[in-house]
Amino acid sequence: MASADDLPKDSGSQAREHTAEFSQGGRPEWMEIYEPKPFVWTSLVPPVEWLPAYMRALKGTPPTENDKKLQGDLQYSLSGDAVAGLTVGFMLVPQCLAFALLAGLPLEVGLYASFVPLVMYSLFGTIRQVQAGPTALMSLLTGSALDSAGLEDPMDRMKGAALLAAITGLLSVLLGVVRFGFIVDFMSHSVMTAFCSAAGITIATSQVKHLLGVQLERHHYWWQTFGDLVAHIPDTHGPTVAMGGTLLGTLLFLKYWKSAGNAEKRAKSLIWRCFPRKREGIPFRLLKTVADLSSLLCVIIGWMWGLVYRETGVDGVVEVRDSGEIDAASLSFLMPGDGVASSTLGKLMVPGVIIAVVGFLETVAVGGKFAMAARYEYEPNQELLALGIANLASAIMSGYPVTGSFSRTAVNAMFGASSLVACLVSSMIVLLAILVLLPVVKYLPLASLAPIIIQGAIGVVSFKEFRQAYHASRRECGVMVATFVVSLGLTVKEGLGVGFALSILKTMHELANPNMAVVGMLGDGSFRDIRNHGGAVTLLPTAVVVRMDARLNFVNARKMKDFAVRAVQVRERKGEKIDFVVIDCFSINNVDLTGCETLEQLAQNLELRGQKLVVANVKGPVAQAMKMARADKHIEKHGGSICTDMKMALQLVAGEASTADAAAKYKTLVDSVDSATAVKNASTNQMIPAVMKGLSHHGSKLTHFSKGSADTIDEGIRTSHSSPQV
């Protein structure tokens, strides 16, 4: 690794050389890493880019370099898209009916939300294997929002759901335009796990009444529903339990059989060894196909079971027609908000925001996993636009909020979907169902739809994650438990809000209380925490070396200063004479004005005690910030020094180097950062049209440019701490 001595001494001439390169049409190679990607208007409609590549693949034409980039490891296949689209379409029809039931909406609304929204997502989405449409989570949030708005009449709920979809769509489009895709990084996995687990329990509990054949009112809170269920157990209807229990047991059996693992694991199981184990065998493939289409089979068997009950005179089995009339007039269009009171609009705004964010997170979570596995790129901000347009289409179609589905996307990928053509094929199946099936849906027993919802809800409940969080981080586990408890005690909306707020507070607490360590030298010359290495480290005889593992800013600067002073006092109480306090900045990648002022105060306080401050292992961004704040001048004024590496700091402590030597290397680093900034500015001046077009599209990359380039240069001057810090 290069040392500070390897850096060019004349950084001014270095900057002139870089500028000259631009005047001659050249540029450093590292510029390609940091320059923004020019915005192309065709990226707003992705098929303009990928459809020609798709057609070339179907014709067998050799792919271009751009085609290879678009495809990744997932080659385009029309047959795969057709098979996957048909399979998911047959799976979606019964699911969307069940999800509409969960939301407390007329069942045809589920079909309306599963046709045009899929077409719109196919035209504007970028994750090739995602299957959009109604999901259990969106249905739960929609039903909760409509309940909170006081909408009880089926037609009022239908209008309110369409308005909620419009709000969700408009917000998603707005968030996509302002490039809000980074929000996915602010919702921790633990919060989403707890939120989904609570949502799964709430969803499953709400459908148990249909399995038992009892009549319950819709309740606002989970515990009210649970209590009402327990109270009505004596009213259980036997024939309904027989149907619902059998169908639920079958669905769960197929679900767990499909996920039982490879043939070796199945052979060791007392249960699964009795069923097909070899994936290449015909029995295994047939049973797997049955498992993949289990939702469709559940509805068909349930409909036939209900027919038998009707023909044999069995009464008391609740059917769809008992919940209200089915509108069999094919497609339905409306203007979102028409006939809805203005007060209702205000009540749906907050749920609309939550649904927009949660829907985006759900889509990116499942779709991003498959995109990463297939090594193709997707654009989170474009996903926001796609979901927004899909929800607006759902609103016009009398539907309700939609998003990417976990289960359908997994099946879509499993059956060979290679593009969003599969999503289009699925939408055609839904259109056929709208035109043909609505008249017969009214005879469908609710006990055949409830198992589909319960099976999906059970799949998102994961208590194993709570156990892992407990062993890994008690604070993280506490956030999960709070999210889970609030979601069940109040609603999932409040639970998600509490989880998000606690995650932010937890992050702030960790930033304000970073790991601080007194470090000593190991035999290889590196410095490590004395708590973790004990007698293996050697403390410098006349210096205390302190390390903080976080950026130095206003929330932790005072604590860092107090810790350094306390470390000195502990050594002095033992009779040792301390002449230097060394702040190891290896783990500090940024410092704000308060941090600079704190270093100045520490240098001044140490000077009064006859001691000197040495700020070592300074990175490019930190050096630049200290220069801009003139902290370097103040530190040197009070006898302190700033070093670019630990080697120079040790030489200062040992009296083998002077403050002037350290200042010279520090100036070289700062000049190198300034040189990189000059190169960036020269590039920007020559690329103004491209940058202006791409600014809104990739602004986040620009904001990190100078910091990233400085880090690149800074890599060349590190001579210590080459191994991970412990």
C-alpha positions as a printed Julia matrix, in Angstrom:
726×3 Matrix{Float64}:
   0.0     0.0     0.0
   1.27    3.43   -0.84
   2.38    5.77    1.9
   2.04    9.51    2.21
   5.53    9.83    0.75
   4.26    8.39   -2.52
   1.88   11.28   -3.09
   2.96   13.99   -5.55
   4.44   16.91   -3.68
   3.35   19.54   -6.17
  -0.41   19.14   -5.97
  -0.91   22.46   -7.7
   0.85   21.14  -10.79
  -1.17   17.94  -10.41
  -4.38   19.98  -10.63
  -3.03   21.81  -13.69
  -2.2    18.46  -15.32
  -5.73   17.19  -14.71
  -7.23   20.39  -16.09
  -4.97   20.12  -19.11
  -6.25   16.6   -19.67
  -9.76   18.0   -19.99
  -8.67   20.7   -22.37
  -7.24   17.95  -24.59
 -10.4    15.86  -24.32
  -9.02   13.36  -21.77
 -10.0    12.59  -18.19
  -8.86   10.4   -15.29
 -10.28    6.89  -15.29
 -11.85    7.32  -11.86
 -14.15   10.01  -13.25
 -16.33    7.31  -14.83
 -17.21    6.01  -11.38
 -18.56    9.3   -10.08
 -20.08   11.11  -13.04
 -23.89   11.13  -13.13
 -25.78    8.97  -15.57
 -27.46   11.19  -18.16
 -31.23   11.16  -17.91
 -32.98    9.63  -20.93
 -36.68   10.34  -21.37
 -37.28    6.87  -22.78
 -36.45    5.45  -19.35
 -39.9     6.66  -18.21
 -41.41    3.97  -20.45
 -39.05    0.99  -20.01
 -40.52   -1.15  -22.86
 -39.03    1.38  -25.31
 -35.63    0.11  -24.14
 -36.23   -3.58  -23.47
 -38.86   -4.54  -26.05
 -36.47   -4.3   -29.06
 -34.0    -6.49  -27.17
 -36.84   -8.9   -26.38
 -37.81   -9.14  -30.06
 -34.2    -9.7   -31.11
 -33.93  -12.53  -28.58
 -37.09  -14.17  -29.97
 -35.67  -13.96  -33.51
 -32.37  -15.45  -32.4
 -30.42  -12.33  -33.34
 -27.09  -12.05  -31.47
 -27.58   -9.66  -28.54
 -25.91   -6.27  -28.47
 -23.89   -5.09  -25.48
 -26.9    -3.12  -24.3
 -29.09   -6.23  -24.69
 -26.71   -8.2   -22.47
 -26.84   -5.45  -19.86
 -30.64   -5.42  -19.91
 -30.96   -9.21  -19.69
 -28.35   -9.91  -17.04
 -28.4   -13.64  -16.26
 -32.12  -13.91  -17.08
 -32.5   -14.57  -20.81
 -35.7   -13.44  -22.49
 -38.14  -16.28  -23.16
 -41.63  -15.97  -24.62
 -42.56  -19.5   -23.58
 -41.43  -18.82  -20.01
 -43.45  -15.61  -19.89
 -46.53  -17.35  -21.3
 -46.42  -20.29  -18.86
 -45.66  -18.07  -15.86
 -48.29  -15.51  -16.84
 -51.01  -18.13  -17.26
 -50.09  -19.86  -14.0
 -50.09  -16.63  -12.0
 -53.29  -15.5   -13.71
 -55.12  -18.61  -12.56
 -53.64  -18.05   -9.12
 -54.56  -14.36   -9.04
 -58.29  -14.72   -9.8
 -59.23  -16.52   -6.57
 -56.72  -14.49   -4.55
 -58.09  -11.12   -5.65
 -61.61  -12.26   -4.73
 -60.39  -13.3    -1.29
 -58.45  -10.07   -0.77
 -61.5    -7.98   -1.63
 -63.37   -9.93    1.03
 -60.58   -9.12    3.51
 -60.89   -5.4     2.72
 -64.65   -5.53    3.26
 -65.35   -4.7    -0.39
 -67.61   -6.29   -3.01
 -65.72   -9.24   -4.51
 -65.75   -7.86   -8.05
 -63.59   -4.97   -6.82
 -60.73   -7.44   -6.44
 -61.0    -8.32  -10.13
 -61.21   -4.66  -11.15
 -57.96   -4.0    -9.25
 -56.23   -6.9   -11.03
 -56.69   -6.04  -14.7
 -55.69   -2.54  -15.86
 -53.25   -1.97  -12.94
 -51.26   -5.0   -14.14
 -51.2    -3.61  -17.66
 -49.94   -0.24  -16.37
 -47.24   -1.83  -14.26
 -46.12   -3.86  -17.27
 -45.65   -0.63  -19.21
 -43.86    1.37  -16.53
 -42.23   -1.12  -14.13
 -38.57   -2.13  -14.19
 -38.49   -5.31  -12.07
 -39.09   -7.98  -14.69
 -40.49  -10.73  -12.45
 -42.84   -8.72  -10.24
 -46.54   -9.5   -10.37
 -48.56   -6.51   -9.17
 -52.13   -6.48   -7.91
 -54.08   -6.77   -4.64
 -52.24   -8.28   -1.68
 -53.27   -9.29    1.81
 -51.34   -6.41    3.38
 -52.81   -3.79    1.05
 -56.27   -5.23    1.66
 -55.82   -5.08    5.43
 -54.61   -1.47    5.29
 -57.43   -0.52    2.91
 -60.08   -2.12    5.09
 -58.65   -0.44    8.19
 -58.62    2.95    6.43
 -62.23    2.6     5.29
 -63.3     1.53    8.78
 -61.54    4.54   10.3
 -63.32    6.81    7.81
 -66.68    5.44    8.99
 -67.63    3.92    5.61
 -69.96    0.97    6.08
 -72.26    0.83    3.06
 -70.74   -1.4     0.31
 -71.1     1.28   -2.36
 -69.59    3.93   -0.07
 -66.68    1.61    0.72
 -66.18    0.95   -2.97
 -66.01    4.68   -3.73
 -63.77    5.27   -0.73
 -61.41    2.47   -1.82
 -61.14    4.0    -5.3
 -60.39    7.39   -3.76
 -57.74    5.79   -1.53
 -56.15    4.19   -4.59
 -56.09    7.59   -6.3
 -54.45    9.21   -3.26
 -51.9     6.4    -3.1
 -51.22    6.7    -6.82
 -50.78   10.46   -6.8
 -48.46   10.3    -3.8
 -46.39    7.53   -5.38
 -46.02    9.48   -8.62
 -45.03   12.58   -6.66
 -42.48   10.64   -4.63
 -41.1     9.12   -7.81
 -40.75   12.52   -9.48
 -38.82   13.93   -6.51
 -36.64   10.78   -6.47
 -37.85    9.52   -3.11
 -36.73    5.95   -3.71
 -34.1     6.21   -0.98
 -36.9     5.87    1.62
 -36.43    2.12    1.33
 -33.16    2.5     3.27
 -34.9     4.13    6.24
 -37.31    1.3     6.99
 -35.35   -1.34    8.87
 -35.83   -5.02    8.18
 -36.69   -5.68   11.82
 -39.54   -3.14   11.81
 -40.97   -4.57    8.6
 -40.69   -8.1    10.01
 -42.58   -7.17   13.18
 -45.12   -5.17   11.18
 -45.76   -8.03    8.76
 -46.02  -10.57   11.59
 -48.64   -8.47   13.36
 -50.44   -7.89   10.07
 -50.43  -11.62    9.37
 -52.0   -12.4    12.75
 -54.59   -9.65   12.28
 -55.47  -10.9     8.79
 -55.75  -14.54    9.85
 -57.88  -13.69   12.87
 -60.29  -11.63   10.77
 -60.99  -14.65    8.53
 -61.53  -17.3    11.18
 -65.21  -16.28   11.39
 -65.73  -17.54    7.85
 -64.16  -20.9     8.76
 -66.41  -21.23   11.8
 -69.53  -20.01   10.0
 -70.32  -17.33   12.58
 -71.5   -13.78   11.95
 -69.32  -11.04   13.46
 -69.15   -7.31   12.98
 -65.98   -5.7    11.6
 -63.91   -4.48   14.54
 -61.32   -1.73   14.57
 -58.88   -3.55   16.86
 -57.46   -7.04   16.68
 -58.19   -7.87   20.31
 -61.86   -6.96   19.81
 -62.1    -9.4    16.91
 -60.34  -12.11   18.89
 -62.61  -11.65   21.9
 -65.71  -11.73   19.74
 -64.52  -14.94   18.08
 -64.04  -16.66   21.43
 -67.49  -15.55   22.54
 -69.12  -17.02   19.4
 -67.41  -20.41   19.44
 -70.65  -22.07   20.67
 -72.35  -20.81   17.49
 -69.95  -22.68   15.21
 -71.59  -24.16   12.09
 -70.46  -27.75   11.54
 -70.76  -28.05    7.73
 -68.88  -24.77    7.29
 -66.08  -25.93    9.61
 -65.85  -29.2     7.68
 -65.42  -27.35    4.39
 -63.16  -24.55    5.6
 -61.04  -26.75    7.84
 -60.44  -29.31    5.1
 -59.5   -26.68    2.53
 -57.21  -24.84    4.97
 -55.52  -28.08    5.99
 -54.96  -28.98    2.35
 -53.49  -25.57    1.52
 -51.13  -25.69    4.5
 -50.08  -29.24    3.68
 -49.21  -28.26    0.1
 -47.45  -25.11    1.28
 -45.18  -26.91    3.75
 -44.59  -29.83    1.4
 -43.38  -27.44   -1.31
 -40.91  -25.79    1.08
 -39.68  -29.0     2.73
 -36.24  -28.79    1.1
 -34.24  -31.12   -1.11
 -34.65  -34.88   -1.44
 -32.15  -35.56    1.36
 -34.05  -33.41    3.85
 -37.37  -34.9     2.78
 -36.01  -38.42    3.27
 -35.1   -37.61    6.9
 -38.58  -36.28    7.69
 -41.09  -38.7     9.18
 -43.89  -37.03    7.19
 -42.41  -35.87    3.89
 -40.58  -39.15    3.24
 -44.0   -40.63    2.46
 -44.52  -38.22   -0.46
 -42.64  -37.58   -3.74
 -39.07  -36.45   -3.04
 -37.16  -36.39   -6.33
 -37.64  -33.1    -8.15
 -37.04  -34.64  -11.57
 -39.76  -37.25  -11.08
 -43.22  -36.9   -12.65
 -45.12  -37.39   -9.33
 -43.1   -34.58   -7.73
 -43.75  -32.24  -10.64
 -47.47  -32.99  -10.66
 -47.81  -32.4    -6.93
 -45.78  -29.21   -7.21
 -48.09  -27.94   -9.95
 -51.04  -28.7    -7.69
 -49.31  -26.78   -4.88
 -48.65  -23.78   -7.13
 -52.28  -23.69   -8.26
 -53.66  -24.53   -4.83
 -55.6   -21.25   -4.58
 -57.46  -21.99   -7.8
 -58.15  -25.58   -6.75
 -59.37  -24.35   -3.37
 -61.96  -22.12   -5.02
 -63.09  -24.79   -7.5
 -63.44  -27.45   -4.81
 -65.17  -24.97   -2.51
 -67.65  -23.98   -5.22
 -68.45  -27.66   -5.94
 -68.68  -28.39   -2.2
 -71.15  -25.54   -1.84
 -73.15  -26.92   -4.78
 -73.4   -30.27   -3.01
 -74.61  -28.51    0.14
 -77.26  -26.63   -1.81
 -78.47  -29.74   -3.62
 -78.64  -31.79   -0.4
 -80.46  -29.07    1.53
 -77.64  -28.15    3.94
 -78.42  -24.65    5.24
 -76.31  -22.07    7.01
 -73.31  -22.0     4.67
 -72.6   -18.34    3.94
 -72.02  -17.59    0.26
 -70.84  -14.48   -1.54
 -74.4   -13.55   -2.52
 -75.31  -13.37    1.17
 -72.83  -10.49    1.59
 -74.41   -8.37   -1.16
 -75.2    -8.36   -4.83
 -72.46   -9.11   -7.35
 -72.23   -6.56  -10.14
 -71.96   -8.76  -13.22
 -72.0    -5.84  -15.67
 -68.4    -6.52  -16.73
 -66.03   -3.57  -16.25
 -66.87   -0.56  -14.13
 -65.39    2.93  -14.37
 -65.74    5.89  -12.03
 -64.16    9.23  -11.27
 -62.24    8.87   -7.99
 -63.8    11.01   -5.29
 -67.19   11.22   -6.99
 -69.89   10.96   -4.33
 -67.38   10.95   -1.44
 -67.66   13.6     1.27
 -64.79   16.06    1.58
 -64.33   15.03    5.22
 -63.65   11.49    4.05
 -60.84   12.76    1.84
 -59.04   14.17    4.9
 -59.45   10.9     6.78
 -57.91    8.92    3.92
 -54.83   11.1     3.4
 -52.65    9.6     6.16
 -53.57    6.0     5.27
 -52.79    6.88    1.64
 -49.27    7.98    2.6
 -48.7     4.81    4.61
 -50.03    2.56    1.85
 -47.87    4.32   -0.76
 -44.7     3.82    1.29
 -45.5     0.28    2.46
 -46.54   -0.76   -1.04
 -43.27    0.52   -2.45
 -41.26   -1.25    0.26
 -43.16   -4.49   -0.36
 -42.52   -4.33   -4.11
 -38.83   -3.49   -3.84
 -38.3    -6.08   -1.09
 -39.58   -9.0    -3.13
 -38.63   -7.73   -6.59
 -35.16   -6.58   -5.61
 -34.35  -10.06   -4.36
 -35.1   -11.64   -7.75
 -33.42   -8.82   -9.68
 -30.25   -9.3    -7.66
 -30.32  -13.06   -8.18
 -30.72  -12.6   -11.97
 -28.17   -9.73  -12.09
 -30.24   -7.18  -13.92
 -30.77   -3.56  -12.96
 -33.95   -1.86  -11.8
 -34.7     1.74  -10.88
 -36.41    2.3    -7.48
 -37.69    5.74   -8.42
 -39.22    4.37  -11.62
 -40.88    1.69   -9.48
 -42.57    4.46   -7.51
 -43.86    5.94  -10.77
 -45.04    2.53  -11.99
 -46.89    1.76   -8.77
 -48.39    5.26   -8.79
 -49.72    4.88  -12.32
 -51.01    1.37  -11.52
 -52.9     2.69   -8.5
 -54.36    5.57  -10.5
 -55.58    3.02  -13.04
 -57.05    0.95  -10.21
 -58.9     4.02   -8.94
 -60.47    4.68  -12.34
 -61.38    0.98  -12.63
 -63.27    1.07   -9.28
 -60.46   -0.9    -7.66
 -58.34   -0.31   -4.57
 -54.6     0.06   -3.8
 -52.26   -2.49   -5.37
 -48.58   -3.37   -5.07
 -46.15   -6.17   -5.87
 -47.13   -9.56   -4.45
 -44.67  -11.8    -2.58
 -46.35  -15.1    -3.39
 -47.3   -14.39   -7.01
 -43.88  -12.93   -7.82
 -42.2   -16.04   -6.43
 -44.43  -18.31   -8.52
 -43.89  -16.07  -11.55
 -40.12  -16.42  -11.25
 -40.36  -20.14  -10.54
 -42.28  -20.8   -13.76
 -39.73  -18.95  -15.91
 -40.97  -15.36  -16.26
 -38.29  -13.33  -18.01
 -40.07  -10.02  -18.56
 -43.2    -8.07  -17.72
 -44.91   -9.76  -20.65
 -45.86  -12.39  -18.06
 -47.69   -9.69  -16.11
 -49.62   -8.77  -19.26
 -50.62  -12.4   -19.79
 -51.89  -12.59  -16.2
 -53.99   -9.48  -16.74
 -55.68  -11.13  -19.72
 -56.71  -14.06  -17.51
 -58.28  -11.59  -15.09
 -60.11   -9.85  -17.94
 -61.52  -13.22  -19.0
 -62.65  -13.84  -15.41
 -64.38  -10.44  -15.3
 -66.26  -11.19  -18.5
 -67.17  -14.8   -17.71
 -66.96  -15.68  -14.01
 -68.76  -12.89  -12.17
 -72.23  -14.44  -12.6
 -71.11  -17.7   -10.91
 -68.95  -16.11   -8.2
 -72.05  -15.28   -6.15
 -72.46  -19.0    -5.33
 -68.93  -19.26   -3.91
 -68.87  -20.1    -0.16
 -66.87  -17.64    1.92
 -65.35  -20.65    3.69
 -63.48  -21.44    0.47
 -61.94  -17.96    0.22
 -60.92  -17.57    3.87
 -58.34  -20.43    3.75
 -56.52  -18.68    0.89
 -56.15  -15.54    3.0
 -55.2   -17.39    6.18
 -52.56  -19.46    4.39
 -50.94  -16.33    2.98
 -51.16  -14.54    6.33
 -49.46  -17.38    8.19
 -46.6   -17.21    5.71
 -45.58  -13.68    6.74
 -45.56  -14.4    10.49
 -41.98  -15.04   11.63
 -41.22  -15.36   15.33
 -37.79  -16.79   14.49
 -36.72  -13.26   13.54
 -37.62  -12.05   17.04
 -35.43  -14.73   18.59
 -32.51  -13.86   16.32
 -32.89  -10.15   17.12
 -32.93  -10.92   20.86
 -29.55  -12.64   20.63
 -28.07  -10.12   18.2
 -29.3    -6.8    19.63
 -31.61   -6.24   22.59
 -32.44   -2.73   21.38
 -33.39   -4.04   17.95
 -35.52   -6.7    19.57
 -37.18   -4.03   21.71
 -38.11   -2.04   18.61
 -39.57   -5.18   17.04
 -41.6    -6.06   20.12
 -42.94   -2.5    20.43
 -43.93   -2.49   16.76
 -45.62   -5.87   17.12
 -47.48   -5.02   20.33
 -48.71   -1.63   19.11
 -49.8    -3.16   15.8
 -51.95   -5.7    17.63
 -53.07   -3.38   20.44
 -54.07   -0.54   18.12
 -53.75   -1.01   14.36
 -50.92   -1.88   12.0
 -50.89    1.74   10.88
 -49.95    2.97   14.35
 -47.58    0.03   14.77
 -45.64    0.93   11.65
 -45.44    4.55   12.75
 -44.15    3.6    16.19
 -41.62    1.19   14.69
 -40.34    3.81   12.27
 -40.05    6.44   15.02
 -38.26    4.04   17.38
 -35.84    3.03   14.62
 -34.94    6.66   14.04
 -34.51    7.24   17.79
 -32.39    4.09   18.07
 -30.16    5.28   15.22
 -29.81    8.7    16.82
 -28.97    7.11   20.19
 -26.28    4.96   18.58
 -24.87    7.99   16.78
 -24.83    9.96   20.02
 -23.22    7.08   21.92
 -20.7     5.5    19.54
 -18.12    2.92   20.5
 -15.09    4.64   22.02
 -11.92    2.81   22.83
  -8.46    3.29   24.26
  -6.22    1.47   21.8
  -2.76    0.02   22.04
  -0.21   -1.31   19.57
  -0.05   -4.94   18.5
   3.09   -6.64   17.3
   2.23   -5.94   13.65
   2.08   -2.18   14.31
  -1.68   -1.88   14.16
  -3.74   -0.39   16.99
  -6.59   -2.31   18.62
  -9.05   -1.93   21.49
  -7.33   -2.85   24.77
 -10.6    -4.42   26.0
 -10.54   -7.03   23.24
  -6.85   -7.81   23.11
  -5.73   -7.44   26.71
  -2.06   -8.14   27.26
  -1.4    -8.5    23.53
  -1.38   -4.72   23.07
   1.25   -2.24   24.24
   0.28    1.21   25.49
   2.49    4.07   24.38
   4.5     5.18   27.42
   3.86    8.92   27.11
   0.68    9.02   25.06
  -2.96    8.0    25.24
  -4.44    6.82   21.94
  -8.22    7.09   21.67
 -10.46    5.91   18.82
 -14.12    6.74   18.13
 -16.03    4.55   15.65
 -18.43    7.11   14.18
 -18.5    10.43   12.4
 -17.63   13.31   14.71
 -20.53   15.75   14.99
 -22.6    17.78   17.4
 -24.33   14.8    19.04
 -21.16   12.99   20.14
 -18.34   15.56   20.07
 -18.58   16.4    23.78
 -18.58   12.72   24.75
 -15.49   12.1    22.68
 -13.67   14.98   24.39
 -14.73   13.82   27.88
 -13.66   10.26   27.11
 -10.2    11.4    26.0
  -9.75   13.52   29.12
 -10.91   10.68   31.36
  -8.47    8.27   29.7
  -5.62   10.68   30.43
  -6.71   11.1    34.06
  -6.8     7.32   34.61
  -3.22    6.95   33.34
  -2.02    9.92   35.4
  -3.55    8.54   38.6
  -1.27    5.55   38.14
   1.72    7.91   38.21
   2.36    7.93   34.47
   3.36   11.13   32.7
   1.25   11.79   29.62
   2.58   14.26   27.04
   0.34   13.46   24.06
  -3.3    12.61   23.39
  -3.67   10.92   20.01
  -7.15   10.83   18.42
  -7.19    7.94   15.94
  -9.57    9.1    13.17
  -9.41    5.91   11.15
 -13.14    5.28   11.75
 -14.18    8.92   11.39
 -15.27    9.75    7.84
 -16.86   13.13    8.46
 -16.66   16.0    10.95
 -19.03   18.94   11.31
 -18.42   22.44   12.68
 -19.15   21.39   16.27
 -16.68   18.53   15.93
 -14.01   20.92   14.66
 -14.65   23.31   17.54
 -14.45   20.44   20.02
 -11.03   19.41   18.69
  -9.89   23.03   19.02
 -11.12   23.16   22.66
  -9.43   19.85   23.45
  -6.13   21.13   22.01
  -6.43   24.32   24.07
  -7.25   22.45   27.3
  -4.35   20.06   26.81
  -1.99   22.96   26.15
  -2.88   24.41   29.55
  -1.89   21.06   31.1
   1.38   20.93   29.19
   0.15   18.27   26.79
  -0.34   18.16   23.04
  -3.14   16.91   20.8
  -2.36   14.74   17.78
  -5.2    14.07   15.32
  -4.05   11.01   13.34
  -5.25    8.9    10.4
  -7.23   11.8     8.97
  -9.19   11.03    5.8
  -9.67   13.36    2.87
 -13.21   14.56    3.72
 -12.21   15.17    7.35
  -9.08   17.07    6.34
 -11.07   19.21    3.94
 -13.74   19.98    6.57
 -11.09   20.95    9.13
  -9.4    23.2     6.61
 -12.68   24.94    5.69
 -13.42   25.51    9.39
  -9.79   26.62   10.01
  -9.62   24.05   12.79
  -6.18   22.96   11.59
  -4.78   26.43   12.23
  -6.26   26.59   15.73
  -5.02   23.11   16.64
  -1.5    23.96   15.5
  -1.7    27.28   17.35
  -2.21   25.37   20.6
   0.7    23.0    19.95
  -1.29   20.23   18.31
  -0.69   18.4    15.04
  -2.76   16.75   12.31
  -1.32   13.59   10.74
  -2.44   11.69    7.68
  -1.36    8.35    9.15
  -0.4     6.72   12.42
   3.23    6.4    11.38
   3.69   10.17   11.49
   1.81   10.33   14.81
   4.2     7.79   16.36
   7.18    9.75   15.09
   5.79   12.91   16.72
   5.27   11.1    20.02
   8.79    9.67   19.86
  10.3    13.06   18.97
  11.5    11.77   15.58
   9.39   14.25   13.58
   8.23   17.81   14.01
   4.87   19.5    13.73
   6.09   21.03   10.46
   6.66   17.54    8.99
   3.11   16.53    9.89
   1.73   19.81    8.52
   3.49   19.23    5.2
   1.91   15.83    4.69
  -1.45   17.16    5.83
  -1.17   19.96    3.26
  -0.38   17.38    0.57
  -3.59   15.52    1.42
  -5.7    18.69    1.39
  -4.19   19.78   -1.91
  -4.92   16.36   -3.39
  -8.56   16.7    -2.37
  -8.67   20.17   -3.88
  -7.12   18.75   -7.04
  -9.83   16.1    -7.28
 -12.45   18.81   -6.79
 -10.89   20.83   -9.6
 -11.03   17.8   -11.87
 -14.68   17.27  -11.0
 -15.51   20.91  -11.65
 -13.73   20.83  -14.99
 -15.7    17.73  -15.95
 -18.94   19.34  -14.81
 -18.32   22.44  -16.92
 -17.86   20.28  -20.0
 -20.92   18.15  -19.24
 -23.46   20.78  -18.23
 -26.2    19.6   -20.63
 -25.91   15.97  -19.53
 -25.64   16.87  -15.87
 -28.67   19.17  -16.0
 -30.72   16.43  -17.59
 -29.6    13.85  -15.08
 -29.6    16.06  -12.0
 -33.04   15.14  -10.75
 -32.53   11.52  -11.79
 -29.24   10.91  -10.06
 -28.78   13.84   -7.72
 -27.76   11.6    -4.88
 -24.66   10.51   -6.79
 -23.62   14.14   -7.29
 -23.96   14.92   -3.62
 -21.51   12.15   -2.8
 -19.08   12.96   -5.63
 -16.47   15.11   -3.98
 -16.53   13.01   -0.85
 -16.08    9.83   -2.85
 -13.24   11.18   -4.97
 -11.43   12.38   -1.9
 -11.77    8.93   -0.38
 -10.25    7.42   -3.52
  -7.17    9.62   -3.22
  -7.05    9.09    0.53
  -6.71    5.34    0.03
  -3.19    5.94   -1.25
  -1.89    7.45    1.95
  -3.0     4.89    4.53
  -0.04    3.11    6.05
  -1.64    1.83    9.24
  -4.8    -0.04   10.22
  -4.88   -2.18    7.13
  -6.82   -4.92    8.93
 -10.39   -4.6    10.28
 -10.87   -2.72   13.53
 -11.93   -4.84   16.49
